[in-house]
Structures are given as C-alpha cells and as structure tokens.
Amino acid sequence: QNQSPTPIKVTKGKDNCWKVSVGGGVSHDAYIMDKRRQMGESYFHGIALIISNTKFLNQKYDRHGGEKDEPALETLFTKLGYKVVLLKNLRGAEIKRAIQIVTGHKDGKMKTNRDQDKFSTLSKDKLLVSSEDDSFVLCLMSHGKENVVLGIDEKKFEIDDIFHIVGPCKDLSQKPKMVFIQACRGDATPDSAKAVTHPDDFLFSFATFFGHAAFRDKIYGSWYVKALCSIFESGYKMKDLDSMITEVHNEIDMKHEGPLQVPEKRGTPKYKVYFDLKK
C-alpha cells in the first residue's frame, strides 16, 4: 500500500527567511533556494566546483575507481540546479588557485602559463561565482592526510584555507557554502585534530573521521560519493541539507562488510537549507 507524502507547510518568516513545518511538527527557520523554480531552468543556484585527482605524477598513487565519482557528482549537482565546473588532476597549488579564481578572491589572478591552460575558460564561460547565486558547492576528491588534500604532485592544500578563500567572497555572504571531501585523513588520533570554529554558513562533510581512511571501489567508485548521490537525488525536493547529510553518514557508518569508515560533519548552517522545496 502506497504511503501518502508527508505534509510540508511553508510560511514567510523574518529577514528573508521562511518557516517550514514537516508533518505538522514544530516549524523551523529555513533557507529555500527557489529562484530556479521562479525563473526557470536557465537559472542556476550557483557554482558546484568539483576537483578530482585520479592521475598522479607518481603513478603508484593513482586513484583507480575515482573517475567513476566524477560523472556521478556532475549528474547530481546538475539535477540540483548548479552550474558544474569539473577540474581534473590539479597540483597542490592549483587546487588553491582554482578555488580563488572561481570565487573571485583577490589572489585569484592568473599568473602562469599553466594557469592559463587549466583555468582560462572559467571566466569566458561564466563559470564564476556571482551575486545572483543562492549558494556554493565545493567537492574535493583526492588523497589526503590529517588536515590536507593532496595535489597530483603530492603537495598539500590546507583544508582550512577554504575559509580564508571562500569566506571573504561578498557574493556568497550569508549564503550556504557546502564542502564535500572524499579523501583519507591520515593516521592521527582524533585528539590531535585542530579545533576550528566554523562560520554558520559553512557545512563540511568528510567521507571519513579524522585520522582514518576513506574507501573506494575500483569498479563502482567511492562509498561516500555513491551514498551522497543516491540520498540527495531521492530526497532533495523534500528534505533539508543537514538531514540528508546525516542519512549519508549513517548509511556509510552502517556498512559492516569490510573495513570501518565513519564520516564526519562539521558546521551547522544557521537555517535549514532546502534545494528545491515548493512554497
């Protein structure tokens, strides 16, 4: 017997915020990305920047199966209403520069021939953050250590630099900034992790807890990306971001065959974030 959909009530709140009540429960403050619904398919929620490193200068570090995650994330964020930018196989310094360029950071000016080759089309094709955007998505997929993601040259990109690059972007002020990281996180103990204060408009989802590995199938891709795409694609029209992230993490946490992987979430947005909730 088919179950009727859960009733959702949406009312206007204060300061461009909405009130959402699910199933007749207590209402909560919500950030609803609805411009695409109002303005049509030609409007995008913003940029989804996907950086995927699968081919390393030292071939023994190649991430076999990692290439399966790229079309899965492209399909997901296109469906969610983002303009997807996929950049492959970047050096450590190039990861930082790519994020700087896309978000309009003052240090994002192109300086080298390699920059021109890798990033010259971003501005021409209007693949940059703008004031019209509702939000910003960053996906990083590579090898990693405690607080870093590695470039194909094994040089480090500090994860905390994301705050310093994306945070000052005026076009994204007080808008959701979502970061998804598929990478191992070293072999340190959780007690040695840096204590970082996350602004309330950032949400980080890590494929694994600090000091642990993130697993990847050579045929089907990573556990984390597979779960992320499945749960987001089925739930984005009804569920909020935080709830879906929790579902993703729980699904991976409950995988008992093989090695243990426990994802981690950092940061809690000020409002419940909805990608496509009908008002």
Backbone as JSON, one array per atom type, in Angstrom:
{
  "sequence": "QNQSPTPIKVTKGKDNCWKVSVGGGVSHDAYIMDKRRQMGESYFHGIALIISNTKFLNQKYDRHGGEKDEPALETLFTKLGYKVVLLKNLRGAEIKRAIQIVTGHKDGKMKTNRDQDKFSTLSKDKLLVSSEDDSFVLCLMSHGKENVVLGIDEKKFEIDDIFHIVGPCKDLSQKPKMVFIQACRGDATPDSAKAVTHPDDFLFSFATFFGHAAFRDKIYGSWYVKALCSIFESGYKMKDLDSMITEVHNEIDMKHEGPLQVPEKRGTPKYKVYFDLKK",
  "N": [[0.85, -1.2, 0.0], [0.6, 2.19, -0.91], [2.18, 4.92, 0.68], [0.98, 8.09, 1.74], [2.42, 11.29, 0.88], [4.52, 13.1, 3.19], [3.07, 15.85, 4.8], [4.02, 19.21, 4.14], [4.44, 22.41, 5.35], [4.88, 25.74, 4.43], [5.72, 28.97, 5.4], [6.03, 32.57, 5.39], [8.83, 34.01, 6.98], [11.01, 36.02, 9.06], [13.46, 38.47, 7.92], [14.07, 37.63, 5.22], [13.81, 34.95, 5.54], [12.3, 31.68, 5.77], [9.6, 29.81, 7.23], [9.32, 26.46, 8.02], [7.33, 23.63, 8.36], [7.21, 20.25, 9.0], [5.18, 17.5, 8.52], [3.3, 18.45, 10.33], [4.71, 19.16, 12.55], [6.8, 21.11, 14.84], [7.64, 24.31, 13.58], [10.54, 25.39, 11.72], [13.29, 27.63, 11.07], [14.15, 28.39, 7.73], [16.22, 28.26, 4.8], [15.48, 28.63, 1.6], [16.17, 27.65, -1.59], [14.82, 28.96, -4.18], [14.79, 30.41, -6.51], [15.33, 29.26, -8.96], [13.04, 27.76, -9.44], [11.25, 29.84, -9.76], [12.31, 31.35, -11.86], [12.96, 29.68, -13.92], [14.55, 27.0, -15.89], [16.86, 28.05, -16.91], [18.1, 29.42, -14.96], [20.56, 29.18, -12.39], [21.42, 27.73, -9.22], [23.94, 28.29, -8.39], [27.52, 27.9, -8.42], [28.93, 24.68, -8.68], [31.8, 23.45, -7.82], [33.9, 20.96, -8.73], [36.67, 19.17, -7.89], [38.83, 16.8, -8.94], [41.23, 14.44, -8.39], [42.81, 11.91, -9.94], [44.87, 10.85, -11.45], [48.15, 10.7, -10.76], [51.43, 12.25, -10.56], [53.34, 10.48, -9.74], [52.72, 7.37, -10.59], [52.02, 5.24, -9.0], [50.35, 6.16, -7.07], [47.92, 6.59, -8.23], [44.38, 6.98, -8.25], [42.48, 4.56, -8.61], [39.3, 3.92, -9.87], [38.33, 6.25, -8.87], [37.59, 7.91, -10.94], [35.03, 7.18, -11.51], [33.42, 8.56, -9.78], [33.24, 11.13, -10.74], [31.35, 11.62, -13.03], [29.08, 10.92, -11.61], [28.81, 12.87, -9.57], [28.69, 15.16, -11.18], [26.25, 14.72, -12.52], [24.49, 14.67, -10.32], [24.69, 17.33, -9.14], [24.04, 18.93, -11.29], [21.4, 18.16, -11.63], [20.4, 19.13, -9.22], [20.46, 21.79, -9.77], [22.75, 23.32, -10.3], [25.52, 25.05, -11.82], [27.94, 23.21, -13.11], [31.39, 22.83, -12.53], [34.02, 21.0, -13.49], [37.18, 20.11, -12.63], [40.14, 18.46, -13.36], [42.81, 16.55, -11.97], [44.78, 18.3, -10.52], [47.62, 20.12, -9.34], [48.94, 20.72, -6.01], [49.12, 23.54, -5.48], [47.51, 24.42, -7.53], [44.96, 23.61, -6.84], [44.28, 25.39, -4.8], [44.43, 27.81, -6.27], [42.42, 27.42, -8.18], [40.07, 27.48, -6.65], [40.27, 30.06, -5.68], [40.05, 31.57, -8.07], [37.46, 30.89, -9.05], [35.8, 31.84, -7.01], [36.35, 34.51, -7.03], [38.42, 35.58, -5.5], [40.87, 37.89, -4.24], [43.47, 37.07, -4.68], [43.32, 35.49, -6.86], [44.17, 35.98, -9.46], [45.28, 35.15, -12.7], [48.5, 33.85, -13.25], [50.5, 32.24, -14.34], [51.68, 30.24, -17.14], [50.67, 27.68, -16.93], [48.4, 28.14, -15.41], [46.88, 29.57, -17.27], [46.35, 27.59, -19.17], [44.9, 25.69, -17.68], [42.77, 27.09, -16.46], [41.72, 29.07, -18.1], [39.27, 29.12, -19.43], [37.32, 29.54, -17.53], [36.42, 32.16, -16.83], [35.63, 33.07, -19.35], [33.56, 31.32, -20.01], [31.76, 31.98, -18.1], [31.89, 30.74, -15.58], [32.0, 31.44, -12.88], [31.55, 32.55, -9.49], [28.71, 34.57, -8.7], [26.77, 37.5, -7.74], [24.14, 36.79, -7.98], [23.88, 34.2, -7.19], [22.59, 31.53, -5.17], [23.99, 29.91, -3.47], [26.98, 27.94, -2.78], [28.94, 25.22, -3.89], [31.53, 22.96, -3.13], [33.49, 20.31, -4.09], [35.96, 18.07, -3.18], [38.17, 15.64, -4.25], [40.57, 13.34, -3.67], [43.8, 12.04, -2.65], [44.52, 12.25, 0.86], [45.61, 13.75, 3.97], [45.99, 14.46, 7.51], [44.93, 17.24, 7.86], [44.74, 18.06, 5.27], [44.39, 18.07, 1.66], [45.75, 16.34, -1.09], [47.63, 17.41, -3.94], [48.25, 16.35, -7.37], [50.93, 16.33, -7.48], [51.67, 15.63, -5.02], [51.84, 17.7, -3.27], [50.61, 19.77, -0.62], [47.28, 20.91, -0.01], [45.84, 23.0, 2.22], [43.04, 22.33, 4.14], [41.77, 24.15, 5.82], [42.25, 26.5, 4.48], [40.14, 26.94, 2.85], [38.24, 28.41, 4.24], [39.52, 30.92, 4.35], [39.65, 31.6, 1.69], [37.05, 31.32, 0.49], [35.36, 32.41, 2.41], [35.64, 35.36, 2.51], [34.27, 36.12, 0.21], [32.1, 38.35, -1.14], [29.87, 37.98, -2.72], [28.86, 35.64, -1.79], [28.08, 36.07, 0.75], [26.51, 35.29, 3.78], [25.24, 33.15, 2.63], [24.61, 29.68, 1.93], [27.46, 27.58, 2.07], [28.78, 24.79, 0.91], [30.81, 22.0, 1.49], [32.25, 19.12, 0.32], [34.19, 16.35, 0.96], [36.07, 13.82, -0.3], [38.41, 11.94, 0.76], [41.23, 10.38, 2.3], [42.19, 10.79, 5.77], [44.62, 10.74, 7.13], [46.63, 9.24, 9.8], [46.41, 10.07, 12.37], [45.34, 10.61, 15.8], [41.98, 11.37, 16.9], [42.13, 13.31, 18.92], [44.2, 14.94, 18.21], [43.33, 16.6, 16.26], [42.79, 19.79, 14.76], [41.15, 22.41, 16.48], [38.6, 23.96, 15.07], [36.68, 26.79, 14.45], [33.68, 26.92, 12.83], [32.11, 29.08, 10.6], [28.59, 29.97, 10.55], [27.51, 29.67, 8.03], [28.83, 27.76, 6.64], [29.15, 24.35, 5.74], [30.73, 21.35, 6.26], [31.29, 18.19, 4.94], [32.86, 15.29, 5.54], [34.27, 12.37, 4.09], [35.29, 10.56, 5.86], [36.22, 10.07, 9.31], [38.49, 12.08, 11.3], [41.84, 11.09, 11.0], [41.45, 8.64, 9.79], [40.82, 6.22, 7.11], [39.34, 6.66, 3.82], [37.23, 4.82, 1.82], [37.29, 3.24, -1.42], [35.87, 1.79, -4.28], [37.26, 0.02, -6.95], [35.79, -0.42, -9.21], [33.18, 0.65, -8.88], [33.49, 3.12, -7.7], [33.77, 5.55, -4.98], [32.64, 4.78, -1.64], [31.46, 6.86, -0.22], [30.72, 8.92, -2.1], [28.94, 7.51, -3.69], [26.84, 6.97, -1.85], [26.14, 9.61, -1.18], [25.18, 10.66, -3.64], [23.0, 8.98, -4.16], [21.22, 9.39, -1.96], [20.83, 12.19, -1.95], [19.73, 12.61, -4.54], [17.29, 11.31, -4.34], [16.02, 12.67, -2.3], [16.13, 15.51, -2.39], [14.03, 17.27, -3.03], [12.35, 17.36, -0.92], [13.64, 17.1, 1.55], [15.87, 18.61, 3.98], [19.24, 19.94, 3.78], [20.98, 19.26, 5.99], [19.68, 17.05, 7.13], [19.82, 15.2, 5.03], [22.6, 14.9, 4.78], [23.13, 13.68, 7.24], [21.81, 11.24, 6.81], [23.39, 10.18, 4.74], [25.84, 9.85, 6.08], [25.09, 8.05, 8.07], [24.38, 5.82, 6.53], [26.85, 4.99, 5.47], [28.24, 4.54, 7.8], [26.93, 2.32, 8.75], [27.78, 0.28, 7.15], [28.93, -2.84, 7.3], [30.37, -4.83, 6.13], [33.66, -5.61, 5.39], [36.23, -3.05, 5.88], [36.05, -0.46, 8.44], [34.41, 2.66, 8.12], [33.8, 5.9, 9.1], [32.01, 8.68, 8.55], [32.27, 12.32, 8.87], [30.76, 15.31, 10.01], [31.05, 18.82, 9.93], [30.23, 21.96, 11.21], [27.19, 23.8, 11.28], [24.58, 25.0, 9.5], [22.93, 28.18, 9.88], [20.25, 28.23, 9.23], [17.82, 25.74, 8.25], [18.58, 24.22, 5.23], [17.19, 24.13, 2.04], [17.04, 22.66, -1.16], [15.1, 22.64, -3.21], [12.4, 23.17, -2.38], [8.97, 23.32, -2.63], [6.99, 26.19, -2.24]],
  "CA": [[0.0, 0.0, 0.0], [1.4, 3.4, -1.02], [2.02, 5.89, 1.75], [0.81, 9.46, 1.28], [3.59, 12.09, 1.2], [4.49, 13.86, 4.43], [2.67, 17.24, 4.54], [5.01, 20.24, 4.44], [3.84, 23.74, 5.35], [5.88, 26.79, 4.32], [5.2, 30.32, 5.6], [7.06, 33.6, 5.37], [9.39, 34.39, 8.27], [11.68, 37.31, 9.11], [14.79, 38.63, 7.33], [14.18, 36.78, 4.04], [13.82, 33.56, 5.99], [11.0, 31.01, 5.7], [9.28, 28.87, 8.3], [8.91, 25.19, 7.45], [6.83, 22.63, 9.29], [7.1, 18.95, 8.33], [4.3, 16.56, 9.2], [2.57, 19.08, 11.41], [5.59, 19.39, 13.69], [7.22, 22.49, 15.15], [8.27, 24.94, 12.42], [11.93, 25.82, 11.88], [13.76, 28.62, 10.1], [14.65, 27.7, 6.54], [16.77, 28.96, 3.64], [14.95, 27.87, 0.48], [16.69, 28.1, -2.88], [13.65, 28.82, -5.03], [14.84, 31.26, -7.7], [15.28, 28.41, -10.16], [11.65, 27.43, -9.65], [10.57, 31.04, -10.19], [12.87, 31.95, -13.06], [13.09, 28.69, -14.98], [15.72, 26.12, -15.93], [18.07, 28.79, -17.31], [18.7, 29.98, -13.74], [21.32, 28.21, -11.6], [21.6, 28.08, -7.81], [25.31, 28.77, -8.21], [28.59, 27.06, -8.95], [29.4, 23.48, -7.99], [33.18, 23.22, -8.26], [34.35, 19.61, -8.42], [38.09, 18.97, -8.17], [39.05, 15.35, -8.83], [42.57, 13.98, -8.71], [42.88, 10.45, -10.08], [46.13, 10.51, -12.09], [49.22, 11.39, -10.05], [52.72, 12.25, -11.24], [53.85, 9.15, -9.39], [51.57, 6.57, -10.96], [51.64, 4.26, -7.97], [49.33, 6.8, -6.23], [46.68, 6.79, -8.99], [43.16, 6.59, -7.51], [41.68, 3.73, -9.51], [37.89, 3.95, -9.49], [37.95, 7.62, -8.56], [36.98, 8.54, -12.11], [33.59, 6.85, -11.51], [32.73, 9.56, -8.96], [33.11, 12.41, -11.45], [30.04, 11.78, -13.68], [28.02, 10.8, -10.61], [28.63, 14.19, -8.94], [28.23, 16.08, -12.23], [24.82, 14.46, -12.72], [23.78, 15.08, -9.11], [24.6, 18.78, -8.92], [23.27, 19.46, -12.41], [20.0, 17.91, -11.3], [20.05, 20.02, -8.12], [20.33, 23.15, -10.29], [24.02, 24.05, -10.25], [26.41, 25.08, -12.98], [29.02, 22.35, -12.63], [32.75, 23.02, -13.04], [34.84, 19.84, -13.15], [38.61, 20.28, -12.91], [40.79, 17.18, -13.07], [44.24, 16.33, -11.82], [45.44, 19.56, -10.2], [48.69, 20.15, -8.35], [48.5, 21.31, -4.75], [48.93, 24.99, -5.64], [46.43, 24.66, -8.48], [43.7, 23.45, -6.12], [44.04, 26.68, -4.15], [44.19, 28.84, -7.28], [41.13, 27.17, -8.81], [39.03, 27.97, -5.74], [40.4, 31.52, -5.67], [39.53, 32.13, -9.32], [36.01, 30.68, -9.16], [35.1, 32.67, -6.02], [36.72, 35.91, -7.2], [39.35, 36.03, -4.45], [41.83, 38.89, -4.73], [44.71, 36.42, -5.1], [43.0, 34.53, -7.9], [44.55, 36.42, -10.79], [46.1, 34.16, -13.4], [49.88, 34.34, -13.24], [51.46, 31.38, -15.03], [51.19, 29.58, -18.34], [49.86, 26.54, -16.53], [47.11, 28.7, -15.03], [46.13, 29.91, -18.47], [45.9, 26.34, -19.78], [43.95, 24.98, -16.83], [41.65, 27.87, -15.96], [41.42, 30.21, -18.97], [37.88, 29.11, -19.89], [36.37, 29.77, -16.44], [35.82, 33.49, -16.98], [35.0, 33.16, -20.68], [32.32, 30.54, -19.99], [30.96, 32.48, -16.97], [31.87, 29.7, -14.56], [32.48, 32.11, -11.68], [30.52, 32.94, -8.54], [28.14, 35.9, -8.92], [25.87, 37.97, -6.69], [22.83, 36.17, -8.19], [23.91, 32.83, -6.72], [21.96, 31.19, -3.9], [24.87, 29.1, -2.63], [28.21, 27.48, -3.42], [29.32, 23.85, -3.58], [32.9, 22.57, -3.44], [33.79, 18.89, -3.88], [37.37, 17.74, -3.33], [38.39, 14.19, -4.26], [41.98, 13.08, -3.87], [44.41, 11.5, -1.45], [44.57, 13.26, 1.9], [46.22, 13.48, 5.28], [45.22, 14.96, 8.65], [44.16, 18.47, 7.59], [45.08, 18.49, 3.92], [44.13, 17.28, 0.46], [46.98, 16.35, -1.86], [47.62, 17.58, -5.37], [48.85, 15.22, -8.07], [52.37, 16.41, -7.22], [51.76, 15.29, -3.6], [51.91, 18.92, -2.47], [49.44, 19.87, 0.23], [46.33, 22.01, 0.05], [45.3, 23.03, 3.57], [41.58, 22.41, 4.12], [41.35, 25.38, 6.48], [42.36, 27.63, 3.55], [38.83, 27.15, 2.24], [37.62, 29.53, 4.95], [40.2, 32.16, 4.0], [39.39, 31.9, 0.28], [35.62, 31.42, 0.19], [34.7, 33.25, 3.41], [35.55, 36.79, 2.18], [33.54, 36.37, -1.04], [30.9, 39.13, -0.85], [28.73, 37.43, -3.45], [28.36, 34.47, -1.06], [27.87, 36.46, 2.14], [25.31, 34.77, 4.44], [24.64, 32.12, 1.8], [25.2, 28.37, 2.25], [28.69, 27.15, 1.41], [28.82, 23.36, 1.2], [32.08, 21.4, 1.11], [32.22, 17.66, 0.4], [35.58, 15.92, 0.79], [36.34, 12.39, -0.41], [39.86, 11.77, 0.89], [41.68, 9.87, 3.6], [42.54, 11.89, 6.68], [45.82, 10.45, 7.9], [46.6, 8.2, 10.82], [46.49, 10.71, 13.68], [44.2, 10.37, 16.67], [41.04, 12.5, 16.87], [42.51, 14.35, 19.87], [45.21, 15.84, 17.63], [42.7, 17.45, 15.25], [42.7, 21.21, 15.08], [39.84, 22.92, 16.87], [38.29, 25.01, 14.11], [35.34, 27.35, 14.55], [33.09, 27.02, 11.51], [31.02, 30.06, 10.47], [27.31, 29.28, 10.45], [27.05, 29.47, 6.66], [29.63, 26.69, 6.07], [28.93, 22.98, 6.18], [31.71, 20.42, 5.74], [31.01, 16.76, 5.06], [34.06, 14.5, 5.24], [33.97, 10.96, 3.85], [35.74, 9.76, 6.98], [36.61, 10.79, 10.52], [39.89, 12.49, 11.39], [42.78, 10.02, 11.32], [41.03, 7.37, 9.23], [40.82, 6.09, 5.65], [38.08, 6.73, 3.06], [37.39, 3.69, 0.93], [36.89, 3.42, -2.82], [35.81, 0.56, -5.07], [37.91, 0.27, -8.23], [34.81, -0.53, -10.29], [31.98, 1.44, -8.65], [33.8, 4.41, -7.11], [33.88, 5.63, -3.52], [31.45, 4.54, -0.82], [30.87, 8.15, 0.19], [30.08, 9.6, -3.23], [27.79, 6.69, -4.09], [25.76, 7.22, -0.89], [25.76, 11.01, -1.31], [24.38, 10.84, -4.85], [21.75, 8.23, -4.03], [20.33, 10.0, -0.97], [20.47, 13.54, -2.39], [18.86, 12.56, -5.71], [15.95, 10.86, -3.97], [15.42, 13.46, -1.24], [16.38, 16.95, -2.4], [12.82, 18.07, -3.2], [11.57, 17.36, 0.31], [14.45, 17.08, 2.76], [16.88, 19.66, 4.11], [20.64, 19.54, 3.6], [21.53, 18.62, 7.18], [19.05, 15.73, 7.27], [20.36, 14.3, 4.01], [23.98, 14.6, 5.16], [23.06, 12.7, 8.33], [21.46, 9.96, 6.2], [24.58, 9.7, 4.03], [26.83, 9.39, 7.05], [24.57, 6.84, 8.73], [24.44, 4.69, 5.6], [28.23, 4.51, 5.39], [28.6, 4.06, 9.14], [26.31, 1.01, 8.97], [28.38, -0.73, 6.28], [29.72, -3.7, 8.19], [31.25, -5.73, 5.39], [34.94, -4.99, 5.13], [36.77, -2.11, 6.86], [35.16, 0.54, 9.02], [34.54, 4.06, 7.7], [32.83, 6.72, 9.81], [32.08, 10.06, 8.05], [32.2, 13.39, 9.87], [30.19, 16.59, 9.59], [31.46, 19.98, 10.72], [29.47, 23.16, 10.9], [25.74, 23.69, 11.22], [24.02, 26.25, 8.97], [22.01, 28.92, 10.75], [18.91, 27.82, 8.85], [17.68, 24.52, 7.48], [18.78, 24.57, 3.83], [16.44, 23.3, 1.1], [17.44, 22.9, -2.55], [14.0, 22.79, -4.17], [11.15, 22.94, -1.65], [7.89, 24.12, -3.18], [6.35, 27.01, -1.22]],
  "C": [[0.88, 1.25, 0.0], [1.11, 4.34, 0.13], [1.87, 7.28, 1.17], [2.01, 10.28, 1.69], [3.41, 12.87, 2.49], [4.1, 15.31, 4.13], [3.73, 18.23, 4.98], [4.34, 21.6, 4.31], [4.95, 24.78, 5.36], [5.21, 28.15, 4.47], [6.35, 31.31, 5.66], [7.52, 33.93, 6.79], [10.01, 35.78, 8.2], [13.0, 37.26, 8.35], [15.02, 37.66, 6.16], [14.27, 35.3, 4.38], [12.4, 33.0, 5.88], [10.83, 30.11, 6.92], [8.74, 27.6, 7.66], [8.49, 24.25, 8.56], [6.6, 21.33, 8.52], [6.21, 18.03, 9.16], [3.55, 17.14, 10.37], [3.4, 19.36, 12.65], [5.91, 20.86, 13.89], [7.95, 23.07, 13.94], [9.7, 25.36, 12.74], [12.28, 26.82, 10.79], [14.41, 27.9, 8.93], [15.17, 28.68, 5.5], [16.38, 28.11, 2.43], [15.47, 28.47, -0.83], [15.6, 27.9, -3.93], [13.7, 29.67, -6.3], [14.75, 30.45, -8.99], [13.84, 28.02, -10.48], [10.89, 28.63, -10.22], [11.0, 31.5, -11.58], [13.12, 30.96, -14.19], [14.43, 27.98, -14.98], [17.0, 26.86, -16.33], [18.77, 29.41, -16.11], [19.39, 28.86, -12.96], [21.43, 28.68, -10.15], [22.99, 28.67, -7.57], [26.29, 27.8, -8.85], [28.8, 25.84, -8.05], [30.76, 23.14, -8.57], [33.63, 21.84, -7.78], [35.81, 19.47, -8.85], [38.41, 17.5, -7.9], [40.45, 15.0, -9.28], [42.59, 12.45, -8.75], [44.21, 9.99, -10.67], [47.26, 11.34, -11.48], [50.53, 11.3, -10.83], [53.46, 10.96, -10.96], [52.69, 8.17, -9.54], [51.15, 5.55, -9.9], [50.57, 4.83, -7.03], [48.02, 7.05, -6.98], [45.49, 6.24, -8.21], [42.22, 5.84, -8.45], [40.25, 3.64, -9.0], [37.4, 5.34, -9.17], [37.27, 8.33, -9.72], [35.48, 8.23, -12.2], [32.79, 7.89, -10.73], [32.45, 10.85, -9.72], [31.76, 12.56, -12.16], [28.89, 11.68, -12.69], [27.75, 12.15, -9.95], [28.18, 15.23, -9.95], [26.72, 15.95, -12.43], [24.01, 14.96, -11.53], [23.6, 16.58, -9.04], [23.98, 19.51, -10.12], [21.78, 19.31, -12.12], [19.53, 18.84, -10.18], [19.99, 21.47, -8.55], [21.59, 23.98, -10.24], [24.71, 24.04, -11.61], [27.69, 24.38, -12.55], [30.33, 22.68, -13.34], [33.58, 21.84, -12.56], [36.28, 20.1, -13.59], [39.34, 19.02, -12.45], [42.3, 17.33, -12.89], [45.03, 17.63, -11.65], [46.57, 19.33, -9.2], [48.18, 20.84, -7.09], [48.22, 22.8, -4.86], [47.77, 25.3, -6.56], [45.06, 24.48, -7.83], [43.32, 24.79, -5.48], [43.68, 27.74, -5.17], [42.83, 28.66, -7.95], [39.99, 27.72, -7.95], [39.06, 29.49, -5.69], [39.77, 32.14, -6.91], [38.02, 32.04, -9.38], [35.24, 31.59, -8.2], [35.5, 34.13, -6.08], [37.63, 36.44, -6.12], [40.41, 36.94, -5.04], [43.14, 38.27, -5.2], [44.5, 35.45, -6.25], [43.34, 34.95, -9.31], [45.48, 35.39, -11.42], [47.51, 34.69, -13.59], [50.83, 33.51, -14.09], [50.83, 30.77, -16.27], [50.31, 28.39, -18.0], [48.48, 27.0, -16.1], [46.25, 28.95, -16.27], [45.56, 28.65, -19.13], [44.77, 25.7, -18.99], [42.67, 25.77, -16.6], [41.17, 28.98, -16.9], [39.94, 30.26, -19.39], [36.88, 29.48, -18.79], [35.65, 31.1, -16.58], [35.04, 33.59, -18.29], [33.64, 32.45, -20.69], [31.41, 30.9, -18.81], [30.78, 31.41, -15.89], [32.45, 30.23, -13.26], [31.29, 32.45, -10.79], [30.02, 34.33, -8.87], [27.17, 36.23, -7.8], [24.47, 37.34, -6.81], [22.75, 34.77, -7.59], [23.23, 32.68, -5.37], [22.95, 30.56, -2.92], [26.1, 28.71, -3.43], [28.52, 26.08, -2.95], [30.76, 23.61, -4.0], [33.06, 21.1, -3.11], [35.26, 18.66, -4.15], [37.54, 16.23, -3.24], [39.85, 13.92, -4.61], [42.49, 12.21, -2.72], [44.45, 12.62, -0.41], [45.32, 12.79, 3.12], [45.41, 14.23, 6.33], [44.34, 16.17, 8.32], [44.37, 18.97, 6.17], [44.51, 17.53, 2.87], [45.36, 17.41, -0.41], [46.72, 16.61, -3.33], [48.28, 16.4, -6.03], [50.37, 15.21, -7.94], [52.69, 16.09, -5.77], [52.0, 16.51, -2.72], [50.57, 19.14, -1.77], [48.59, 21.11, -0.06], [45.67, 21.94, 1.42], [43.78, 23.23, 3.52], [41.09, 23.7, 4.77], [41.47, 26.6, 5.57], [41.03, 27.9, 2.85], [38.11, 28.31, 2.91], [38.2, 30.86, 4.49], [39.92, 32.57, 2.56], [37.92, 32.2, 0.04], [34.92, 32.39, 1.14], [34.58, 34.71, 3.04], [34.73, 37.13, 0.94], [32.22, 37.08, -0.74], [29.67, 38.57, -1.55], [28.11, 36.22, -2.75], [28.08, 34.79, 0.41], [26.51, 35.97, 2.64], [24.55, 33.79, 3.56], [25.32, 30.79, 2.1], [26.42, 28.06, 1.4], [28.94, 25.71, 1.84], [30.1, 22.74, 0.66], [32.02, 19.9, 1.36], [33.61, 17.13, 0.07], [35.67, 14.39, 0.83], [37.85, 12.22, -0.42], [40.15, 11.13, 2.24], [42.14, 11.03, 4.45], [43.65, 11.5, 7.64], [45.64, 9.35, 8.92], [46.75, 8.77, 12.22], [45.28, 10.33, 14.51], [43.27, 11.56, 16.63], [41.44, 13.63, 17.81], [43.51, 15.34, 19.28], [44.63, 16.74, 16.55], [42.65, 18.89, 15.72], [41.27, 21.56, 15.49], [39.52, 24.13, 16.0], [36.86, 25.48, 14.35], [34.78, 27.57, 13.15], [32.01, 28.1, 11.49], [29.71, 29.35, 10.19], [26.76, 29.18, 9.03], [27.92, 28.45, 5.92], [29.14, 25.34, 6.6], [29.94, 22.08, 5.47], [31.22, 18.99, 5.96], [32.25, 16.0, 4.6], [33.66, 13.03, 5.06], [34.35, 10.08, 5.04], [36.18, 10.65, 8.13], [38.1, 11.07, 10.52], [40.77, 11.29, 11.78], [42.45, 8.68, 10.7], [41.0, 7.41, 7.7], [39.41, 6.24, 5.09], [38.19, 5.72, 1.92], [36.72, 3.92, -0.43], [36.93, 2.08, -3.52], [36.37, 0.86, -6.45], [36.93, 0.23, -9.41], [33.68, 0.48, -10.12], [32.25, 2.83, -8.07], [33.75, 4.38, -5.59], [32.56, 5.36, -2.83], [30.7, 5.85, -0.58], [30.1, 8.82, -0.94], [28.85, 8.82, -3.69], [26.6, 6.94, -3.16], [25.24, 8.65, -1.01], [24.82, 11.21, -2.49], [23.02, 10.16, -4.71], [20.76, 8.96, -3.12], [19.91, 11.4, -1.39], [19.5, 13.5, -3.56], [17.43, 12.17, -5.34], [15.26, 11.81, -2.99], [15.45, 14.96, -1.36], [15.13, 17.81, -2.55], [11.98, 18.16, -1.93], [12.41, 17.58, 1.56], [15.46, 18.22, 2.77], [18.27, 19.07, 4.03], [21.16, 18.75, 4.79], [20.96, 17.21, 7.37], [19.61, 14.74, 6.27], [21.81, 13.93, 4.31], [24.01, 13.54, 6.26], [22.73, 11.32, 7.77], [22.66, 9.36, 5.47], [25.57, 9.11, 5.01], [26.38, 8.12, 7.75], [24.66, 5.62, 7.82], [25.85, 4.11, 5.52], [28.66, 3.91, 6.72], [28.06, 2.65, 9.38], [26.83, -0.07, 8.03], [29.3, -1.61, 7.12], [30.61, -4.68, 7.43], [32.55, -4.98, 5.1], [35.33, -3.99, 6.21], [35.75, -1.07, 7.31], [35.47, 1.92, 8.46], [33.43, 4.86, 8.36], [32.96, 8.17, 9.32], [31.94, 11.07, 9.19], [31.59, 14.64, 9.25], [30.71, 17.68, 10.51], [30.69, 21.2, 10.25], [27.99, 22.85, 10.83], [25.18, 25.01, 10.7], [23.01, 26.87, 9.93], [20.57, 28.5, 10.49], [18.96, 26.42, 8.24], [17.74, 24.9, 5.99], [18.04, 23.57, 2.94], [16.84, 23.68, -0.33], [16.26, 23.24, -3.44], [12.66, 22.52, -3.49], [10.08, 23.89, -2.17], [7.17, 24.87, -2.06], [4.83, 26.98, -1.39]]
}
